[in-house]
Structures are given as C-alpha cells and as structure tokens.
C-alpha cells in the first residue's frame, strides 16, 4: 500500500480528484487542508492557513503537517516551489519523514528574474524535491532551465467535473449569436481585443463578460465608444456553482489572453469547462491555450481582433461547425481534463515515483554517508585483524 499525504489550500484542492484517488486499491490518500472549508473525507488534517494577496506568501498553521501521524511514502504539495508553503513542507519532511518522496505542483510557464531571498528559498525547495508536476509542457521546460533534475510530468492539479459541466439537455434557443467571456477583467486577458472583434460583426451578436477587475471601467468605456453598449453585458463575479449553466448558455466562449513580459496564459480552465459543456471554444495562441484546445476549437494570433472576428463569423454562420466542435470539445474534456482522468494520471505517477531510486543531492548525501560508515567499518576490521 502506497501512502500519500496530499497538501493543498482549500481553493486549490479538487475533492473529486482526491475521491477518485482513494478508489485506487494501491493507494491510501490523506489530506491536509484549510480549517475554513468543510471536508467530507476521513483522514483529513484541517489546519489554519494564513491568507495573503500573494499565494507565494501563504503559510500553513502547522509545523508537522501530520507527517508523524500518517507516515507517508509520498508528500504531494499543490504549491509552487518558490512559495513559503513549499519551504514549510520541505523543512517538515526533513524533520519527520526523510524517506518520503516530495512532489510540488507548478503553473509557472515563464522564467522570471527572482529576488535574492526567493532564489535562496528556491534553492532549498528544489534540492528537497523529487518531482514537480506541471500544468503545461512549457512549465516543465522552465523548471528544467532552472536546473531541476528530478522527475517532471504535465498533469493538472485540478480536473473538470464533467457531470456538472455538461451539455444542456435542452440547448438554449435565442435570436442572437451569444459570445461569452469568463475570467478576470485585467489587461493581460485581452478583453479589449474581444470587444474590437465583436464590433466588427454585424448584429445580432451579444457579448457577456463574466468577472470583475481593474479593467472593467475602461472596458465599459471602450464598449460605449464602439457603439456596443446595448450589445455588451457586464455581470460582475458570479459563484462558481452557477458556471455550468452560464457556460452552457453561450454559443461560443472566448479566451483572448495576451502575453506580457512576465506572464502568458498558464492553462485557461474556462475553456476546458466550456468544452465539457459542448460549447465551441475560441482562444488566442498565448501560452497553453492551443495545448488545451487542440483540434476541438479555434485559435487566433493574440491581439489580432480581425482574426478573432473571422473565427466568430465562421461559427455564427455555421451551426454545424459549432455542433462539431462542441462534440469534439466534450470528448476532449472527458479524455484529457476530467477528474477521473487526472486521478488516473496522478496515481500512475505516484507508482512511477515510488519505483524510482533516489537521485540528486539527497541521494548523494546518503551515498557519502554510507561510504563513510563503510570506511569506518573497514578501518575497525583492519585494526582487529582483517576483513572476513
């Protein structure tokens, strides 16, 4: 039996994935999460989590993380390697579970300049880590470029609940083409490009922007200047529980993200959720978006409003294309992004990791220690008359 201790903030952990991991006959999975969120799982240690506007500075209100209680073979931490929480777990593992394999999860797909303190922290966590699970192939490349030599795999931390995010049994009927965006209203999400594309389309086209952020007022002003005030609706933030019905009500969902010097789209979860609802997905070519969409949607060069308008026009004029992409999207969401799929991938990775021999600094230190022990034993045997 492989014992896994899974550590994650409540906003990160996917209970569906944990539930399915626990269905695996070869795994015993325990969970550490925030006291603020109820859990239906036994074998869960609920601890305080210090809030911070910067997730890299969040800390857990525990020293031991239940390591002495659960005695895990693998400690899986859904935290970035350059976070204080990652350092906390690395130090705890060193104190209470030295032989456990340590796994981090990372979304980072852009290599950025780091402050000296962050570099020092990262040196400790990377030296301690046996593996990093990444949200995209680009993230794997980033950690390799930073000198990490342990295992890396592209496995998402959170899956899509395809039983909730599903096609409507009665598809919406309306007399307009409905375009949706869900996410933060910030400059890098490229909603200005989306407004410009909608302005290039003749009515009846309606755009709904779900979310909030510092760009909301400028976007409202841009919509008015483009003559779109009557065709664009800003809903503000909506609860995640409402998202399946919201997404399923659109004809197309667009993620028009735009790369900056320090950021590019890390995944685009809303696209996977829209695809699960059999809604056509359109995204820019920023970061991981083409990797997510595959052949189940349309992509366009980031920042190119004319190209985006062409994608939307093609979908508006061809209901059969929308149906075809919607069906492909549903199939892709189930095969690639469902909680069951991610649990299966994660369980296989645990077994792979448990079957690997230790490598890197920890193994070299162990080898040196064993060598010194053997050397002392040889000297002692020689003094007593030789080695038998």
C-alpha positions in Angstrom: 0.0 0.0 0.0 1.4 3.4 -1.1 0.6 6.1 1.5 0.2 9.6 0.1 -0.2 12.9 2.1 -1.8 15.5 -0.2 -1.4 19.1 1.0 -3.3 22.0 -0.6 -5.1 25.2 0.2 -8.9 24.8 0.1 -9.2 26.9 -3.0 -6.8 24.6 -4.9 -7.7 21.0 -3.9 -10.1 19.1 -6.1 -12.1 16.8 -3.9 -13.3 14.9 -6.9 -9.7 14.0 -7.8 -9.0 13.0 -4.2 -12.1 10.9 -4.0 -11.1 9.0 -7.2 -7.5 8.6 -6.0 -8.9 7.0 -2.9 -10.8 4.5 -5.0 -7.4 3.1 -6.2 -6.7 -0.1 -4.4 -3.0 0.5 -4.2 -3.2 4.0 -2.6 -4.0 5.3 0.8 -4.5 9.1 0.5 -4.6 11.6 3.4 -5.4 15.3 3.0 -4.2 18.4 4.7 -6.3 21.5 4.0 -7.7 24.7 5.5 -9.9 24.7 8.6 -12.2 27.2 6.8 -13.6 24.7 4.4 -15.6 21.7 5.4 -14.5 18.3 4.1 -16.3 15.0 3.8 -13.2 12.9 3.9 -11.8 10.9 6.9 -8.0 11.0 7.2 -8.0 14.8 6.8 -6.0 17.1 8.9 -7.5 20.6 8.9 -5.1 23.4 9.8 -5.2 27.2 9.8 -3.9 28.8 6.6 -2.6 32.4 6.7 -4.2 34.4 4.0 -2.2 36.7 1.7 -2.9 38.5 -1.5 0.2 36.8 -2.8 -0.3 33.0 -2.8 3.5 32.6 -2.7 3.4 34.1 0.8 0.6 32.0 2.3 1.6 29.8 5.2 0.0 26.8 6.9 -0.6 26.9 10.7 1.2 23.7 11.4 4.8 22.5 11.8 4.4 18.8 11.3 1.6 18.5 8.6 0.6 15.2 10.2 3.7 13.6 8.9 4.4 11.7 12.1 0.8 10.6 12.2 0.3 9.5 8.6 3.8 8.3 7.9 3.6 8.8 4.1 5.6 7.4 1.3 4.9 10.4 -0.9 4.1 14.0 0.1 2.3 15.9 -2.7 2.1 19.6 -2.2 -0.1 21.7 -4.5 2.1 24.7 -4.0 4.7 26.5 -6.2 8.3 25.5 -5.4 9.2 29.2 -4.8 6.5 29.7 -2.1 6.8 29.9 1.7 4.4 27.0 2.0 6.7 24.8 -0.2 9.6 25.7 2.1 7.4 24.8 5.2 6.7 21.4 3.9 10.3 20.8 2.8 11.5 21.5 6.3 8.8 19.4 7.9 9.6 16.5 5.6 13.3 16.8 6.6 12.3 16.6 10.3 9.6 13.9 10.3 9.6 12.0 7.0 13.1 11.9 5.5 12.4 9.0 3.3 9.2 10.2 1.8 9.2 11.5 -1.8 8.3 15.2 -2.1 6.3 16.5 -5.1 5.4 20.1 -5.9 2.9 21.4 -8.4 3.6 24.4 -10.6 1.7 26.6 -13.1 4.8 28.7 -13.9 5.5 28.8 -17.7 7.6 32.0 -17.8 11.1 32.2 -16.3 11.3 35.5 -14.4 14.0 37.3 -12.5 13.9 36.4 -8.8 14.8 38.4 -5.8 17.8 37.1 -3.7 15.5 35.9 -0.9 13.3 33.9 -3.4 16.4 32.4 -5.0 17.6 31.2 -1.6 14.2 29.7 -0.8 14.1 28.0 -4.2 17.5 26.5 -3.7 16.2 24.7 -0.6 12.9 23.5 -2.1 14.4 22.3 -5.4 17.2 20.5 -3.6 14.5 18.8 -1.4 12.1 17.9 -4.3 11.9 14.5 -6.0 9.4 15.7 -8.6 7.4 18.7 -10.0 4.1 18.1 -11.6 3.4 20.9 -14.1 0.3 22.4 -15.7 1.8 22.6 -19.2 4.8 21.4 -21.2 6.2 24.9 -21.1 6.2 24.8 -17.3 8.3 21.6 -17.5 10.8 23.4 -19.7 11.0 26.3 -17.3 12.0 24.1 -14.4 14.5 22.2 -16.4 16.1 25.5 -17.5 16.4 26.4 -13.8 18.4 23.3 -13.1 15.8 20.9 -11.7 16.9 17.3 -12.5 14.1 15.3 -10.8 11.0 13.9 -12.4 8.6 16.3 -14.2 5.3 15.5 -15.8 2.4 17.5 -17.3 -0.5 16.7 -15.0 -3.0 19.3 -14.0 -3.8 19.8 -10.3 -7.5 20.2 -10.8 -9.9 18.4 -13.1 -13.2 19.3 -14.5 -16.3 17.7 -13.0 -17.8 16.6 -16.3 -21.0 15.5 -14.6 -21.7 19.2 -13.6 -20.1 20.8 -16.6 -22.2 19.1 -19.3 -24.3 19.9 -22.3 -27.8 21.2 -21.6 -30.5 18.6 -22.4 -32.5 21.4 -23.9 -30.0 23.7 -25.8 -30.7 27.4 -25.5 -32.8 29.0 -28.2 -32.3 32.7 -28.9 -32.5 35.1 -31.8 -28.9 36.3 -31.5 -25.3 34.9 -31.5 -24.2 34.7 -27.9 -20.5 35.1 -27.1 -19.2 34.7 -23.6 -16.0 35.5 -21.6 -15.4 34.3 -18.1 -12.4 35.5 -16.0 -10.6 38.4 -14.5 -11.0 41.8 -16.2 -7.3 42.6 -16.4 -5.2 43.9 -19.3 -3.4 40.6 -20.0 -6.7 38.8 -20.6 -7.2 40.8 -23.8 -10.9 41.7 -23.5 -10.3 44.8 -25.5 -9.4 42.6 -28.4 -12.7 40.7 -27.9 -14.7 44.0 -27.9 -13.0 45.1 -31.1 -13.8 41.7 -32.7 -17.5 41.9 -31.7 -17.7 45.5 -33.1 -16.6 44.1 -36.5 -19.6 41.7 -36.6 -23.0 42.8 -37.7 -25.9 42.3 -35.2 -27.4 40.3 -33.8 -24.3 39.4 -31.7 -24.3 39.8 -28.0 -21.3 39.6 -25.7 -21.4 38.8 -22.0 -18.3 39.4 -19.8 -18.5 37.5 -16.5 -16.0 38.6 -13.9 -14.5 41.7 -12.4 -11.3 43.6 -12.1 -9.5 46.9 -12.6 -10.2 46.9 -16.4 -13.9 46.8 -16.0 -14.5 50.6 -16.2 -12.1 51.1 -19.2 -13.8 48.2 -21.0 -17.2 49.7 -20.3 -16.0 52.9 -21.8 -14.5 51.1 -24.8 -17.8 49.3 -25.4 -19.7 52.6 -25.4 -17.1 54.2 -27.8 -17.5 51.3 -30.2 -21.3 51.6 -30.1 -21.7 48.3 -28.3 -23.3 49.5 -25.1 -26.6 47.7 -25.9 -24.9 44.5 -27.1 -22.4 44.0 -24.2 -23.3 42.9 -20.7 -21.0 43.0 -17.7 -22.3 40.7 -15.0 -19.6 41.0 -12.4 -18.4 38.0 -10.5 -20.8 35.0 -10.3 -20.4 32.0 -8.0 -18.6 29.0 -9.4 -21.7 26.9 -8.7 -23.5 28.9 -11.4 -20.8 28.4 -14.1 -22.1 25.2 -15.7 -25.4 26.8 -16.6 -23.8 30.1 -17.5 -21.3 28.5 -19.9 -23.8 26.1 -21.4 -26.0 29.1 -22.3 -23.3 30.6 -24.7 -22.9 29.7 -28.4 -19.1 30.3 -28.0 -16.7 31.0 -25.2 -13.6 33.1 -26.0 -10.3 33.5 -24.0 -8.4 36.2 -25.8 -5.4 36.3 -23.5 -2.3 38.4 -24.4 1.2 37.6 -23.4 3.3 40.1 -21.3 7.0 40.1 -20.4 6.2 38.3 -17.1 3.0 36.3 -17.9 1.4 34.1 -20.5 -1.8 32.0 -20.2 -1.0 29.1 -17.9 -4.0 26.9 -18.8 -7.3 28.5 -19.4 -9.6 26.5 -17.2 -12.8 28.2 -18.6 -12.0 26.7 -22.0 -11.9 23.2 -20.6 -15.2 23.8 -18.7 -16.8 25.2 -21.8 -15.7 22.3 -23.9 -17.2 19.9 -21.3 -20.5 21.8 -21.8 -20.1 21.1 -25.6 -19.8 24.8 -26.2 -17.4 26.0 -29.0 -14.1 27.3 -27.6 -12.0 30.0 -29.2 -8.7 31.2 -27.8 -5.6 33.2 -28.6 -2.3 31.5 -29.1 -1.0 32.8 -25.7 0.8 30.2 -23.6 -1.0 26.9 -23.0 -4.3 27.8 -24.8 -3.5 25.9 -28.1 -2.4 23.0 -25.9 -5.8 23.0 -24.2 -8.0 23.5 -27.3 -6.2 21.0 -29.6 -8.5 20.3 -32.5 -11.6 20.9 -30.6 -11.9 24.7 -31.2 -10.4 27.6 -33.0 -7.3 29.7 -32.2 -6.1 33.1 -33.4 -2.9 35.2 -33.0 -3.1 37.0 -29.7 -4.1 40.7 -30.0 -5.5 40.2 -33.6 -9.1 41.4 -33.4 -9.6 40.8 -37.2 -8.6 37.2 -36.9 -10.8 36.7 -33.8 -13.7 38.3 -35.7 -13.2 35.9 -38.5 -13.3 32.9 -36.1 -16.6 34.2 -34.6 -18.1 34.9 -38.0 -17.3 31.3 -39.1 -19.0 29.9 -36.0 -22.0 32.2 -36.3 -22.6 31.3 -39.9 -22.2 27.5 -39.4 -24.3 25.9 -36.7 -23.0 22.6 -37.9 -19.4 23.7 -37.2 -20.5 24.7 -33.7 -22.0 21.3 -33.1 -19.0 19.5 -34.5 -16.6 21.5 -32.3 -18.9 21.2 -29.3 -18.9 17.4 -29.6 -15.1 17.3 -30.1 -14.7 19.5 -27.1 -16.9 17.4 -24.9 -14.9 14.3 -25.8 -11.6 16.1 -25.3 -12.7 17.4 -21.9 -13.6 13.9 -20.7 -10.4 12.3 -22.1 -7.9 15.0 -21.1 -9.3 17.2 -18.2 -11.9 15.2 -16.2 -11.3 14.5 -12.6 -11.2 10.8 -13.3 -8.5 11.2 -16.0 -6.3 13.4 -13.7 -6.7 11.0 -10.8 -5.7 8.1 -13.1 -2.6 10.0 -14.3 -1.7 11.1 -10.8 -2.0 7.6 -9.4 0.2 6.2 -12.2 2.7 8.9 -11.5 2.8 8.1 -7.7 3.6 4.5 -8.6 6.3 5.5 -11.0 7.8 7.9 -8.4 7.7 5.2 -5.7 9.5 2.8 -8.0 12.4 5.2 -8.9 15.6 5.2 -7.0 16.5 8.4 -5.2 18.7 10.8 -7.2 20.1 14.2 -6.7 21.6 15.9 -3.6 19.7 13.8 -1.1 20.8 10.5 -2.6 24.4 11.8 -3.0 24.4 12.8 0.7 23.1 9.3 1.6 25.7 7.7 -0.6 28.5 9.7 1.0 27.2 8.8 4.5 27.0 5.1 3.7 30.6 5.4 2.2 31.9 7.0 5.4 30.2 4.3 7.5 31.6 1.5 5.4 35.1 3.1 5.6 34.9 3.3 9.4 33.8 -0.4 9.4 36.8 -1.4 7.2 39.3 0.5 9.4 37.8 -1.1 12.5 38.0 -4.6 10.9 41.6 -4.0 9.8 42.6 -3.0 13.3 41.1 -6.2 14.7 43.0 -8.4 12.3 41.4 -8.1 8.8 38.2 -8.3 7.0 36.5 -11.7 6.9 
